[in-house]
Structure formats: structure tokens, C-alpha cells
């Protein structure tokens, strides 16, 4: 299977991209938009085999992440930069007709792009585990924390009170919370792409904040809920039952987008692609085929 890697010049930076498979006459390519901010394309490599169905996959590292440039300038780390980069990448790779799948922050970026830039040529969009409002996201994280042990709840509360997210008790508690609702810390048994560095710690801290429930970065005021009614492309909202993106968050996206569909993965955390790989591919394949 053909894999092509390259770099797109973007402002004074470089954006890494990776293309799997060949272009097809009857199947529009699928553009994959990773989460974070501060993750990378790595986990999308778990989809490589899907390109054997004849659909080309395009993944990339947003600036500040992965193999792309890691700017020192903090003012780069805002949603507008990443939206402009997405626009530039579509142009650079001639993605005139395209399906998009955004996971977590990637889905937020899709929503912002669709409501603020009026893009053309989008055949369908999958929004996978993404909030339209960070305020609702944060509220729901605090509800999820309430299911942790007393010790973990106390450690997290103390870290929030003192604004010190470095203590061993807090770090252990946050790890358990992430394992419960996000995914496991990678170890030698994890798929190789998940063991690779994302290089996005700085982007994550600047854009999001120190963790999922203390959103004080550049995207902390993100809220496109009221603009979602202007989205007029086919949208599939997905999330997991045990997801950081709770069903309440997913429903608030689904409710506001005209004609949207929703799929709930019954045994997944924040990455159904990992937790329910085969079902994820199946849902994705049916959705894309319906909208080619």
C-alpha cells in the first residue's frame, strides 16, 4: 500500500502530512483531524488498513504537534491558526471533494471551520467525541470526577484549589481518571503508533490548560453551539458510553445540527477506534458510502 509523506509550507512553519492509498474515481478521500490540541496523527495510523478498501486517507500533524513545526510564539496556538492550516492543506493537496473525520479537538475544529469559513466540497463530516462548548465539557468532567475514589477526588480538588498540578497524588489520580474515560497510558503492548511521542505538551498547555477539567487556555471560551444550525452538510456525531465526551455533550452537538445522525459506541472511552476498532471501521465505512 502506497504511503506518501511530505511537508506543506504554512506561514513560516512546516505542516507534516501523510497520505495512505491512491486517489479513487468514486470514493472521495477522508481527511483525518487529530485531537488535543497537542495530540498528533499517530493514532490515525490504526486506520491504515482501511485504505485497502480503495479510499485514500489523509492525516496530518497540526502546527505545534508531532512532526510539524513547534513554534515558540504562544500567539500561534489559537483556533484560527489551526483553521487556516486546514484551509491551506485542502488547497495544497487539492482536496476539492473530501470527507472529514475529527476526533475530540479535531471535531471542534471541524465545527469552527464549518460555521465560520463556509467551506465548499465537504461531502460529509464525522464529529467523534467533541464538545461544541468548553463550558459544558468542563461541567461534565467535574461530574465524571465524582465517580472516582474518595482519595482521587480529594487529590484533584486540592490540586484545583492550590492551582498546583505537579503533586504525585494529583498525577496518579489524573492518570486513573484518564484511564477510565480516555485511554490507557501506552506500554509495550500498545499499538506502536500510540507509543510514539506527540510532541504537543506545549500546544496542549497553551491552548487547553493543565488537564481536561481546568480549561484555562486559548480555547477555554470555545462555544459554537448557537452557530451549529448553519451547518448544512451530512454530519455523524459519535462518542463512547465511558467517554470524556459524555452522551450529554454528544447530544448537545447532535441536537443543534440539522439532520445530524448519532452513533453511541457501547463499550468505548474517548477513542472508539482503539476500544472498538472493528465496529468503528464498520460505522465509518457505512457512513462514507452513504455520502459518496
N, C-alpha and C positions, 0 to 999 in steps of 0.2 A: 504494500500500500504506500502510495506516494505521500511523503511528508515534506513540506517546504517551510523553512523558517526565514525570517527576514526582519528588517527594521524599517519603520517609517519615520522620516524626519517630522518632528512635531514641535513648533516654536524652536527653541534652541536645544530641544531634547530628542530622544530616540524612543520610539514605541516598538516593543518586540511583538511580533505576531507569528502564528504557527497555523499552517493550512494542511488539513488532512483530507486526502482523497482528491478526486478530479471533479471539475465542473460537470454539471449534468443538464441536458436539454429540458427535462421535465420535472426536475426536483431543484427548487431554489436552495442556495446554501443556507446553513444555520450558523449564525453569529452568536458566540457564547460570551457572556459578560460576567466576569467573576465578582465575588463579594468583597467584603471588607468594610469600608475602604482599607486596603492594606493586605488583602489576600493576593492570589495570583491565579494564572490559568491552570496551575498544576493539576488540581482535582478534575478538571475537564478532560484530562488525558484518559480518565476512566471511560470516556465515551468513544475513544479512538476506533474501536471495533465497529461501532455503529456506521462509520463511513463506508464499510463494506456493502451496505445496502444501496450504495450509489449516491448518497447525499454528502456533499462536501461540508466539512466542518471548519470554521474559522475561530480561533481563540487568540487572545492577546493579553499582555500584561499592561494594566493601566499605569500611566506615568506615576512613579513613586513606588512601584511594586515589581517583584520578580526580576526579569532580565531587562526591563525598561530602565530609563534614566531615573535616578533617585535624587531629585532636586533638593538643594539645601534651603531654597527660598520657601518659607512657610506659606506665602500667599498663593502658591501654586495649588495647594491642597484644598480645593473647593469644588463643589459640584459642577460649576460652569466649565472648569478646566477639563473635567472628565467627559462632559457632554460634547465640548468642542473636539476632543480627541476622538470620540466615537464618530462624529460627523466627518472628521478628516480621514479616519480609517475606511469608512464606507466609500469615500471618494477615491482614496489611494488604491484600494483593492477592487474598485469598480463593482461594488455590491449594490447594483441598481435595484434588484429584486431580492429580498432577503427575509428569512425568518430570524427572530431573535429569541434567545433564552437568557434571562438574567437571574442569577441566584443571589438572594439576600440583598446586599447593597447594589448588586448588578440589576436587580429588579426595580429598585428605587431609581437608579439611573435611567432605566427604560421609561419609567413613569414620568420623570422630569423631562426627558428628551421628547416623549410623545406629546406632553402638554405644553411645552414651551417653545418647541422648534418646528412644529408642523412638518415632520419628515414625510417623504413620499417613498413608495416602493416597498413598504413593510407588509409582507404577506400575513404574518401572524406574530404574536408575542406570547411568550410564556414567562410569567412572573412567579418565581419559585422562592417562597419563604421570605417575602419582602413586605415591610410596612409602607403605607402612604404617609404616615405621621410618626415622627420620632417620639412625640409626647405619649401616644398610645403604646408604642413599643416599650418605652421606659416603665410606664404603669404596669404593663403585663410582665416585664422582667421582675418587678418587685412582687407581683403575685406568685410567680414561679419560685422565687427565693423562699416564699413562705412554706413550700413543701420540703425544704431541706431540713437537716437535723438542727436541733437547738443550737449546738456548738457552731455549726456553719453559719446559721442565721446571725448569731451573736458576733462572729468574726467579721462578717460582711457589714453589719450595722456599725461596728466600731471603726472599720476602715472608712466608711462613708462619713461618719461623724468627725473623724480626725483628718479626713482627706489624705490618708496615708495608705497607698495601695501596694506597699512593699513587704508587709509583715508576713511571716511564714504561715500563720493561722489563716489569714485572709487568702493568701495564694493557694493554699490547699483547698479552702472552701470554694474558691472561684473555679479551681480545676474540677472539683466534683460537680459543681453547677453546670460547667461546660460539657462535661462527660454525659451528664443526664439529658441535656437539651440541645447540645450542638454536635460534637463528635469526640471520639477518644483522642487523647494525646497520641501521636503516631509512635509506634515502636517497630521492632524488626519484623513483625508480622503484618504491618500495614502495607497497602499497595505502595510501590516505590514512589509514584508522584507525590503522595501525601507526606513522605519523609523529607522531601526537598524543602529548602528554605523559601519563604515567600518574600523576604527582604522588605516587608511592608510595615514593620513596627512603628516607624516614624510617621508614615502616612496615617496609620490607624490612630495613633495618639493625637495627631493634629486634627484629623477630620472627625473622629468619633469620640475619643476620650479614653480613659484608662480601662474601661470594661463595658459590658453590654447594658449595664443599669445606671451608669454615670455618664450620660451623654452630654458632654460639655465642649465638644469640638466644633468645627466649622459647619457640620451638617446637623447640629443639635436642634436647629429651628426648622428642619425639613418638614414640610406638610403640603402635599399636593392633593389632599382628599377632595377639596371642592373643585379642583380642575379635572378630576378623572372623568367627569361626564363628557368632556370634549374628546375623549379617545374613541376613534371610530375604526379601529382595526380589530380583527378577531383576537381575543385575549383569553388565555387559560391561566387561572390562578392555582398554584399548588402549595401545599405545606404538609408537614407531618403532625401526627397526633401529639408527639412529645417534643415539639419544635420550639426553639426560641421564638419563632414566628407562630404564635398560638393560633388556633382556629378563629378566635375573636379578631386578631389582626388581619388574617387572610380574608375573613368575611367582610371586614370594612373596606378592603380593596375591591373584592368581588361585587359588593352591593353598589358601588359607585361607578362602575364601568359598564356602559350599556352593552347588553348581550354577552357579558363575560360568562365563561364556564369555570367550574371549580373542581379540583380533584384533591381529596384528602388521602395521604398515604398513611395507612392504619398502623404501621409499626416503625415509623421513622422519626428521627430527630431532625436536625437542621440541614442534613444532606441526604435526601432520599436516594440520590444517585449512588451513595455508598451503602446506606442501610437496606434499601430495597431495589437493588440495581436493576434486576430484570423487569420488575413492574415499572420502574421509572422509564426505561427504554421503550417499553410497550406503550405506555401513556404518551410519551413524546412522539413515537412513530405514528400512532393513530392521529394525533393532533396535527402533525405536519402534513400527513397525507390528505387530511380533510381540507387543508388550506393551501395546497399547492395550486 
